[in-house]
Amino acid sequence: MTDSNYTRVYTGNFAQVQSIVSRLKELGISAVVRDDAESARLGGFGAPAGMQQIFVHKDELDKAVPLVQEMSANI
């Protein structure tokens, strides 16, 4: 993600990422999920399934980081 207004807060597998994104949405935080392997597949390139990344806007970091830390500690 090249937009400097967003910061990566987590990297994990699909299930972990979806769980965290769901909780972020409950707090009103709009997260962006980046999946390079899926992007490569859609572009016609073969790529093994990989990890997904969660990005949040820098204005929402103060609310997002504690939640992500709490949830990732329990994973």
N, CA, C and O atoms as a printed pandas DataFrame, in Angstrom:
     atom_number atom_name residue_name chain_id  residue_number  x_coord  y_coord  z_coord
0              1         N          MET        A               1    0.861   -1.164    0.000
1              2        CA          MET        A               1    0.000    0.000    0.000
2              3         C          MET        A               1    0.907    1.226    0.000
3              4         O          MET        A               1    1.737    1.385    0.896
4              5         N          THR        A               2    0.758    2.073   -0.976
5              6        CA          THR        A               2    1.669    3.196   -1.131
6              7         C          THR        A               2    1.165    4.485   -0.507
7              8         O          THR        A               2    1.925    5.449   -0.407
8              9         N          ASP        A               3   -0.083    4.536   -0.086
9             10        CA          ASP        A               3   -0.648    5.743    0.511
10            11         C          ASP        A               3   -0.085    5.905    1.918
11            12         O          ASP        A               3   -0.329    5.065    2.784
12            13         N          SER        A               4    0.664    6.972    2.149
13            14        CA          SER        A               4    1.322    7.168    3.441
14            15         C          SER        A               4    0.340    7.519    4.552
15            16         O          SER        A               4    0.747    7.646    5.706
16            17         N          ASN        A               5   -0.944    7.678    4.234
17            18        CA          ASN        A               5   -1.940    7.934    5.259
18            19         C          ASN        A               5   -2.413    6.657    5.936
19            20         O          ASN        A               5   -3.186    6.712    6.892
20            21         N          TYR        A               6   -1.955    5.504    5.448
21            22        CA          TYR        A               6   -2.340    4.224    6.017
22            23         C          TYR        A               6   -1.122    3.518    6.592
23            24         O          TYR        A               6   -0.014    3.620    6.065
24            25         N          THR        A               7   -1.354    2.797    7.688
25            26        CA          THR        A               7   -0.286    2.082    8.366
26            27         C          THR        A               7   -0.705    0.631    8.556
27            28         O          THR        A               7   -1.846    0.343    8.916
28            29         N          ARG        A               8    0.239   -0.282    8.307
29            30        CA          ARG        A               8   -0.040   -1.707    8.518
30            31         C          ARG        A               8   -0.068   -1.972   10.019
31            32         O          ARG        A               8    0.847   -1.589   10.748
32            33         N          VAL        A               9   -1.135   -2.635   10.470
33            34        CA          VAL        A               9   -1.267   -2.938   11.890
34            35         C          VAL        A               9   -1.248   -4.436   12.179
35            36         O          VAL        A               9   -1.119   -4.843   13.334
36            37         N          TYR        A              10   -1.376   -5.267   11.125
37            38        CA          TYR        A              10   -1.393   -6.705   11.363
38            39         C          TYR        A              10   -1.148   -7.458   10.072
39            40         O          TYR        A              10   -1.529   -7.008    8.991
40            41         N          THR        A              11   -0.510   -8.608   10.195
41            42        CA          THR        A              11   -0.336   -9.544    9.091
42            43         C          THR        A              11   -0.665  -10.934    9.614
43            44         O          THR        A              11   -0.144  -11.352   10.648
44            45         N          GLY        A              12   -1.532  -11.651    8.900
45            46        CA          GLY        A              12   -1.906  -12.992    9.331
46            47         C          GLY        A              12   -2.670  -13.721    8.252
47            48         O          GLY        A              12   -2.807  -13.238    7.127
48            49         N          ASN        A              13   -3.169  -14.898    8.611
49            50        CA          ASN        A              13   -3.918  -15.679    7.625
50            51         C          ASN        A              13   -5.332  -15.127    7.480
51            52         O          ASN        A              13   -5.745  -14.242    8.229
52            53         N          PHE        A              14   -6.063  -15.658    6.512
53            54        CA          PHE        A              14   -7.388  -15.153    6.169
54            55         C          PHE        A              14   -8.325  -15.105    7.374
55            56         O          PHE        A              14   -8.970  -14.085    7.615
56            57         N          ALA        A              15   -8.404  -16.193    8.128
57            58        CA          ALA        A              15   -9.334  -16.264    9.256
58            59         C          ALA        A              15   -8.992  -15.234   10.325
59            60         O          ALA        A              15   -9.879  -14.560   10.850
60            61         N          GLN        A              16   -7.716  -15.112   10.644
61            62        CA          GLN        A              16   -7.292  -14.136   11.648
62            63         C          GLN        A              16   -7.621  -12.723   11.201
63            64         O          GLN        A              16   -8.157  -11.926   11.970
64            65         N          VAL        A              17   -7.298  -12.424    9.962
65            66        CA          VAL        A              17   -7.523  -11.078    9.427
66            67         C          VAL        A              17   -9.009  -10.751    9.417
67            68         O          VAL        A              17   -9.395   -9.651    9.812
68            69         N          GLN        A              18   -9.847  -11.673    8.978
69            70        CA          GLN        A              18  -11.278  -11.411    8.923
70            71         C          GLN        A              18  -11.859  -11.175   10.313
71            72         O          GLN        A              18  -12.736  -10.329   10.485
72            73         N          SER        A              19  -11.379  -11.910   11.293
73            74        CA          SER        A              19  -11.835  -11.734   12.667
74            75         C          SER        A              19  -11.484  -10.341   13.185
75            76         O          SER        A              19  -12.321   -9.670   13.789
76            77         N          ILE        A              20  -10.257   -9.913   12.949
77            78        CA          ILE        A              20   -9.812   -8.595   13.406
78            79         C          ILE        A              20  -10.545   -7.487   12.659
79            80         O          ILE        A              20  -10.966   -6.505   13.269
80            81         N          VAL        A              21  -10.701   -7.632   11.353
81            82        CA          VAL        A              21  -11.401   -6.614   10.560
82            83         C          VAL        A              21  -12.843   -6.472   11.043
83            84         O          VAL        A              21  -13.363   -5.359   11.112
84            85         N          SER        A              22  -13.485   -7.579   11.373
85            86        CA          SER        A              22  -14.850   -7.537   11.877
86            87         C          SER        A              22  -14.936   -6.735   13.172
87            88         O          SER        A              22  -15.844   -5.921   13.343
88            89         N          ARG        A              23  -14.003   -6.963   14.076
89            90        CA          ARG        A              23  -13.992   -6.208   15.343
90            91         C          ARG        A              23  -13.677   -4.741   15.115
91            92         O          ARG        A              23  -14.245   -3.874   15.779
92            93         N          LEU        A              24  -12.774   -4.451   14.179
93            94        CA          LEU        A              24  -12.473   -3.050   13.868
94            95         C          LEU        A              24  -13.714   -2.343   13.344
95            96         O          LEU        A              24  -13.979   -1.197   13.708
96            97         N          LYS        A              25  -14.474   -3.019   12.494
97            98        CA          LYS        A              25  -15.709   -2.435   11.968
98            99         C          LYS        A              25  -16.695   -2.120   13.079
99           100         O          LYS        A              25  -17.390   -1.105   13.023
100          101         N          GLU        A              26  -16.762   -2.986   14.097
101          102        CA          GLU        A              26  -17.637   -2.747   15.238
102          103         C          GLU        A              26  -17.279   -1.445   15.953
103          104         O          GLU        A              26  -18.143   -0.792   16.537
104          105         N          LEU        A              27  -15.993   -1.073   15.902
105          106        CA          LEU        A              27  -15.536    0.177   16.511
106          107         C          LEU        A              27  -15.645    1.363   15.561
107          108         O          LEU        A              27  -15.296    2.489   15.916
108          109         N          GLY        A              28  -16.131    1.099   14.354
109          110        CA          GLY        A              28  -16.264    2.172   13.372
110          111         C          GLY        A              28  -14.983    2.476   12.623
111          112         O          GLY        A              28  -14.838    3.548   12.035
112          113         N          ILE        A              29  -14.054    1.532   12.642
113          114        CA          ILE        A              29  -12.772    1.710   11.959
114          115         C          ILE        A              29  -12.828    0.998   10.616
115          116         O          ILE        A              29  -13.123   -0.195   10.549
116          117         N          SER        A              30  -12.545    1.727    9.559
117          118        CA          SER        A              30  -12.524    1.152    8.213
118          119         C          SER        A              30  -11.123    0.640    7.909
119          120         O          SER        A              30  -10.198    1.420    7.681
120          121         N          ALA        A              31  -10.983   -0.660    7.910
121          122        CA          ALA        A              31   -9.690   -1.276    7.631
122          123         C          ALA        A              31   -9.595   -1.648    6.159
123          124         O          ALA        A              31  -10.601   -1.939    5.512
124          125         N          VAL        A              32   -8.385   -1.635    5.646
125          126        CA          VAL        A              32   -8.112   -2.052    4.279
126          127         C          VAL        A              32   -7.298   -3.340    4.357
127          128         O          VAL        A              32   -6.283   -3.401    5.052
128          129         N          VAL        A              33   -7.750   -4.371    3.638
129          130        CA          VAL        A              33   -7.036   -5.651    3.627
130          131         C          VAL        A              33   -6.299   -5.780    2.311
131          132         O          VAL        A              33   -6.862   -5.570    1.237
132          133         N          ARG        A              34   -5.036   -6.127    2.418
133          134        CA          ARG        A              34   -4.196   -6.315    1.232
134          135         C          ARG        A              34   -3.774   -7.780    1.169
135          136         O          ARG        A              34   -3.261   -8.333    2.142
136          137         N          ASP        A              35   -3.993   -8.391    0.028
137          138        CA          ASP        A              35   -3.650   -9.793   -0.190
138          139         C          ASP        A              35   -2.882   -9.887   -1.501
139          140         O          ASP        A              35   -3.483   -9.957   -2.573
140          141         N          ASP        A              36   -1.560   -9.888   -1.417
141          142        CA          ASP        A              36   -0.723   -9.898   -2.608
142          143         C          ASP        A              36   -0.891  -11.172   -3.423
143          144         O          ASP        A              36   -0.841  -11.129   -4.652
144          145         N          ALA        A              37   -1.092  -12.308   -2.753
145          146        CA          ALA        A              37   -1.254  -13.567   -3.482
146          147         C          ALA        A              37   -2.546  -13.543   -4.298
147          148         O          ALA        A              37   -2.563  -13.989   -5.446
148          149         N          GLU        A              38   -3.618  -13.028   -3.715
149          150        CA          GLU        A              38   -4.891  -12.954   -4.440
150          151         C          GLU        A              38   -4.782  -11.969   -5.601
151          152         O          GLU        A              38   -5.321  -12.216   -6.680
152          153         N          SER        A              39   -4.099  -10.875   -5.385
153          154        CA          SER        A              39   -3.902   -9.905   -6.468
154          155         C          SER        A              39   -3.140  -10.535   -7.621
155          156         O          SER        A              39   -3.469  -10.309   -8.786
156          157         N          ALA        A              40   -2.123  -11.322   -7.300
157          158        CA          ALA        A              40   -1.348  -11.992   -8.342
158          159         C          ALA        A              40   -2.212  -13.000   -9.095
159          160         O          ALA        A              40   -2.131  -13.106  -10.319
160          161         N          ARG        A              41   -3.036  -13.737   -8.360
161          162        CA          ARG        A              41   -3.912  -14.730   -8.987
162          163         C          ARG        A              41   -4.893  -14.047   -9.935
163          164         O          ARG        A              41   -5.098  -14.503  -11.060
164          165         N          LEU        A              42   -5.497  -12.955   -9.474
165          166        CA          LEU        A              42   -6.451  -12.239  -10.317
166          167         C          LEU        A              42   -5.776  -11.623  -11.534
167          168         O          LEU        A              42   -6.414  -11.416  -12.566
168          169         N          GLY        A              43   -4.495  -11.333  -11.413
169          170        CA          GLY        A              43   -3.747  -10.767  -12.527
170          171         C          GLY        A              43   -3.249  -11.826  -13.501
171          172         O          GLY        A              43   -2.611  -11.503  -14.503
172          173         N          GLY        A              44   -3.542  -13.101  -13.203
173          174        CA          GLY        A              44   -3.139  -14.175  -14.100
174          175         C          GLY        A              44   -1.794  -14.789  -13.769
175          176         O          GLY        A              44   -1.262  -15.572  -14.556
176          177         N          PHE        A              45   -1.242  -14.454  -12.634
177          178        CA          PHE        A              45    0.042  -15.006  -12.215
178          179         C          PHE        A              45   -0.199  -16.060  -11.154
179          180         O          PHE        A              45   -1.081  -15.905  -10.310
180          181         N          GLY        A              46    0.567  -17.114  -11.189
181          182        CA          GLY        A              46    0.463  -18.139  -10.161
182          183         C          GLY        A              46    1.156  -17.673   -8.903
183          184         O          GLY        A              46    2.285  -17.185   -8.955
184          185         N          ALA        A              47    0.493  -17.817   -7.779
185          186        CA          ALA        A              47    1.093  -17.432   -6.503
186          187         C          ALA        A              47    0.516  -18.299   -5.405
187          188         O          ALA        A              47   -0.691  -18.538   -5.372
188          189         N          PRO        A              48    1.369  -18.777   -4.498
189          190        CA          PRO        A              48    0.845  -19.564   -3.387
190          191         C          PRO        A              48    0.047  -18.668   -2.438
191          192         O          PRO        A              48    0.290  -17.465   -2.343
192          193         N          ALA        A              49   -0.898  -19.275   -1.747
193          194        CA          ALA        A              49   -1.671  -18.508   -0.768
194          195         C          ALA        A              49   -0.722  -17.957    0.286
195          196         O          ALA        A              49    0.186  -18.646    0.751
196          197         N          GLY        A              50   -0.945  -16.740    0.640
197          198        CA          GLY        A              50   -0.046  -16.110    1.591
198          199         C          GLY        A              50   -0.794  -15.424    2.699
199          200         O          GLY        A              50   -1.965  -15.695    2.962
200          201         N          MET        A              51   -0.100  -14.553    3.321
201          202        CA          MET        A              51   -0.657  -13.811    4.426
202          203         C          MET        A              51   -1.320  -12.538    3.918
203          204         O          MET        A              51   -0.932  -11.980    2.892
204          205         N          GLN        A              52   -2.308  -12.103    4.646
205          206        CA          GLN        A              52   -2.978  -10.850    4.338
206          207         C          GLN        A              52   -2.504   -9.790    5.321
207          208         O          GLN        A              52   -2.050  -10.098    6.424
208          209         N          GLN        A              53   -2.618   -8.549    4.901
209          210        CA          GLN        A              53   -2.198   -7.440    5.747
210          211         C          GLN        A              53   -3.394   -6.531    5.998
211          212         O          GLN        A              53   -4.227   -6.320    5.117
212          213         N          ILE        A              54   -3.466   -5.993    7.221
213          214        CA          ILE        A              54   -4.508   -5.040    7.576
214          215         C          ILE        A              54   -3.862   -3.670    7.710
215          216         O          ILE        A              54   -2.856   -3.504    8.400
216          217         N          PHE        A              55   -4.460   -2.688    7.033
217          218        CA          PHE        A              55   -4.019   -1.305    7.120
218          219         C          PHE        A              55   -5.162   -0.462    7.669
219          220         O          PHE        A              55   -6.326   -0.707    7.354
220          221         N          VAL        A              56   -4.831    0.532    8.489
221          222        CA          VAL        A              56   -5.829    1.490    8.946
222          223         C          VAL        A              56   -5.289    2.893    8.714
223          224         O          VAL        A              56   -4.080    3.115    8.653
224          225         N          HIS        A              57   -6.214    3.827    8.587
225          226        CA          HIS        A              57   -5.833    5.227    8.394
226          227         C          HIS        A              57   -5.124    5.710    9.647
227          228         O          HIS        A              57   -5.494    5.336   10.760
228          229         N          LYS        A              58   -4.113    6.535    9.468
229          230        CA          LYS        A              58   -3.313    6.987   10.606
230          231         C          LYS        A              58   -4.143    7.717   11.652
231          232         O          LYS        A              58   -3.761    7.748   12.822
232          233         N          ASP        A              59   -5.264    8.303   11.260
233          234        CA          ASP        A              59   -6.134    8.978   12.221
234          235         C          ASP        A              59   -6.854    7.995   13.142
235          236         O          ASP        A              59   -7.378    8.392   14.183
236          237         N          GLU        A              60   -6.885    6.724   12.770
237          238        CA          GLU        A              60   -7.581    5.709   13.561
238          239         C          GLU        A              60   -6.631    4.761   14.293
239          240         O          GLU        A              60   -7.073    3.804   14.929
240          241         N          LEU        A              61   -5.342    5.023   14.203
241          242        CA          LEU        A              61   -4.354    4.142   14.832
242          243         C          LEU        A              61   -4.554    4.020   16.340
243          244         O          LEU        A              61   -4.440    2.925   16.890
244          245         N          ASP        A              62   -4.849    5.120   17.009
245          246        CA          ASP        A              62   -4.989    5.086   18.471
246          247         C          ASP        A              62   -6.085    4.139   18.929
247          248         O          ASP        A              62   -5.973    3.532   19.994
248          249         N          LYS        A              63   -7.144    4.004   18.139
249          250        CA          LYS        A              63   -8.225    3.084   18.482
250          251         C          LYS        A              63   -7.932    1.667   17.994
251          252         O          LYS        A              63   -8.303    0.693   18.649
252          253         N          ALA        A              64   -7.274    1.554   16.857
253          254        CA          ALA        A              64   -7.082    0.244   16.232
254          255         C          ALA        A              64   -5.982   -0.588   16.886
255          256         O          ALA        A              64   -6.157   -1.788   17.098
256          257         N          VAL        A              65   -4.871    0.027   17.201
257          258        CA          VAL        A              65   -3.702   -0.732   17.682
258          259         C          VAL        A              65   -3.997   -1.520   18.965
259          260         O          VAL        A              65   -3.649   -2.699   19.028
260          261         N          PRO        A              66   -4.622   -0.926   19.988
261          262        CA          PRO        A              66   -4.888   -1.726   21.191
262          263         C          PRO        A              66   -5.768   -2.952   20.913
263          264         O          PRO        A              66   -5.532   -4.024   21.470
264          265         N          LEU        A              67   -6.769   -2.795   20.059
265          266        CA          LEU        A              67   -7.625   -3.917   19.716
266          267         C          LEU        A              67   -6.838   -5.005   18.991
267          268         O          LEU        A              67   -6.965   -6.186   19.313
268          269         N          VAL        A              68   -6.033   -4.611   18.021
269          270        CA          VAL        A              68   -5.240   -5.578   17.259
270          271         C          VAL        A              68   -4.261   -6.291   18.178
271          272         O          VAL        A              68   -4.091   -7.505   18.070
272          273         N          GLN        A              69   -3.623   -5.569   19.068
273          274        CA          GLN        A              69   -2.684   -6.187   20.012
274          275         C          GLN        A              69   -3.385   -7.201   20.918
275          276         O          GLN        A              69   -2.868   -8.292   21.162
276          277         N          GLU        A              70   -4.553   -6.832   21.407
277          278        CA          GLU        A              70   -5.319   -7.726   22.282
278          279         C          GLU        A              70   -5.722   -8.992   21.530
279          280         O          GLU        A              70   -5.552  -10.102   22.033
280          281         N          MET        A              71   -6.248   -8.819   20.341
281          282        CA          MET        A              71   -6.704   -9.976   19.573
282          283         C          MET        A              71   -5.547  -10.857   19.114
283          284         O          MET        A              71   -5.656  -12.082   19.146
284          285         N          SER        A              72   -4.450  -10.255   18.690
285          286        CA          SER        A              72   -3.324  -11.067   18.221
286          287         C          SER        A              72   -2.654  -11.816   19.355
287          288         O          SER        A              72   -2.042  -12.860   19.125
288          289         N          ALA        A              73   -2.755  -11.307   20.571
289          290        CA          ALA        A              73   -2.199  -12.029   21.733
290          291         C          ALA        A              73   -2.991  -13.284   22.033
291          292         O          ALA        A              73   -2.468  -14.237   22.612
292          293         N          ASN        A              74   -4.258  -13.282   21.636
293          294        CA          ASN        A              74   -5.134  -14.434   21.892
294          295         C          ASN        A              74   -5.191  -15.422   20.733
295          296         O          ASN        A              74   -5.890  -16.432   20.816
296          297         N          ILE        A              75   -4.476  -15.148   19.675
297          298        CA          ILE        A              75   -4.489  -16.028   18.497
298          299         C          ILE        A              75   -3.422  -17.087   18.642
299          300         O          ILE        A              75   -3.265  -17.930   17.759
